Amino acid sequence: FGTRYKIIGIASTIAFVLGGFYLDIFPKGNFFGFSSLFIAGIVFGLAGVYTMSRIKEPAYADHKHHAIKEFFTLKGELKTLTWIMALFNFAVFIASPLFAVYMLRELGMSYSFFAAASAIAVIAKIVSYRHMGKLSDRLGDKPVAFISMLGTAIIPLIYLFITKQSIWMIVPAQIISG
């Protein structure tokens, strides 16, 4: 999984940064840059769908018939974990879509600077995969998840102090985010 996520992260970062630089070629108000990126996204997405459709799926070993209600039944610790993750993701997604707006509109970042700042998070994530895996093997998944959730929770706190004068704070915020 680690190797797969590294490759996906590297490809995503390259595409993201190239997209940011590409958008900076066009003047503000010219939507050709966005339109052409959206079209490229559609083409690559459909190419992925086509490629996925050609992969032969191995036979499914579970021949037991399942009732629909089994897929909606949560008990014990799985129920607790599901609620914790639902609340955590709710908290993350209250603020996360607005970081981009804040960086682009309020801080006045160019698309290429925004893309580079966002790439920092992905690079930090790629670099940390092996270390987090080793920590998880040594300490267990729960302590690593706790530390990761705590780090994620303080990112909005850091953004409270990022202004045009302290834009350098984007770097540590993005590293923690990754």
Secondary structure in CASP SS format (residue, H / E / C, confidence):
PFRMAT SS
TARGET T0000
AUTHOR 0000-0000-0000
METHOD secondary structure of the structure
MODEL  1
F C 1.00
G H 1.00
T H 1.00
R H 1.00
Y H 1.00
K H 1.00
I H 1.00
I H 1.00
G H 1.00
I H 1.00
A H 1.00
S H 1.00
T H 1.00
I H 1.00
A H 1.00
F H 1.00
V H 1.00
L H 1.00
G H 1.00
G H 1.00
F H 1.00
Y H 1.00
L H 1.00
D H 1.00
I H 1.00
F C 1.00
P C 1.00
K C 1.00
G C 1.00
N C 1.00
F C 1.00
F H 1.00
G H 1.00
F H 1.00
S H 1.00
S H 1.00
L H 1.00
F H 1.00
I H 1.00
A H 1.00
G H 1.00
I H 1.00
V H 1.00
F H 1.00
G H 1.00
L H 1.00
A H 1.00
G H 1.00
V H 1.00
Y H 1.00
T H 1.00
M H 1.00
S H 1.00
R C 1.00
I C 1.00
K C 1.00
E C 1.00
P C 1.00
A C 1.00
Y C 1.00
A C 1.00
D C 1.00
H C 1.00
K C 1.00
H C 1.00
H C 1.00
A C 1.00
I H 1.00
K H 1.00
E H 1.00
F H 1.00
F H 1.00
T C 1.00
L C 1.00
K C 1.00
G H 1.00
E H 1.00
L H 1.00
K H 1.00
T H 1.00
L H 1.00
T H 1.00
W H 1.00
I H 1.00
M H 1.00
A H 1.00
L H 1.00
F H 1.00
N H 1.00
F H 1.00
A H 1.00
V H 1.00
F H 1.00
I H 1.00
A H 1.00
S H 1.00
P H 1.00
L H 1.00
F H 1.00
A H 1.00
V H 1.00
Y H 1.00
M H 1.00
L H 1.00
R H 1.00
E H 1.00
L C 1.00
G C 1.00
M C 1.00
S C 1.00
Y H 1.00
S H 1.00
F H 1.00
F H 1.00
A H 1.00
A H 1.00
A H 1.00
S H 1.00
A H 1.00
I H 1.00
A H 1.00
V H 1.00
I H 1.00
A H 1.00
K H 1.00
I H 1.00
V H 1.00
S H 1.00
Y H 1.00
R H 1.00
H H 1.00
M H 1.00
G H 1.00
K H 1.00
L H 1.00
S H 1.00
D H 1.00
R H 1.00
L H 1.00
G C 1.00
D H 1.00
K H 1.00
P H 1.00
V H 1.00
A H 1.00
F H 1.00
I H 1.00
S H 1.00
M H 1.00
L H 1.00
G H 1.00
T H 1.00
A H 1.00
I H 1.00
I H 1.00
P H 1.00
L H 1.00
I H 1.00
Y H 1.00
L C 1.00
F C 1.00
I C 1.00
T C 1.00
K C 1.00
Q C 1.00
S C 1.00
I H 1.00
W H 1.00
M H 1.00
I H 1.00
V H 1.00
P H 1.00
A H 1.00
Q H 1.00
I H 1.00
I H 1.00
S H 1.00
G C 1.00
END
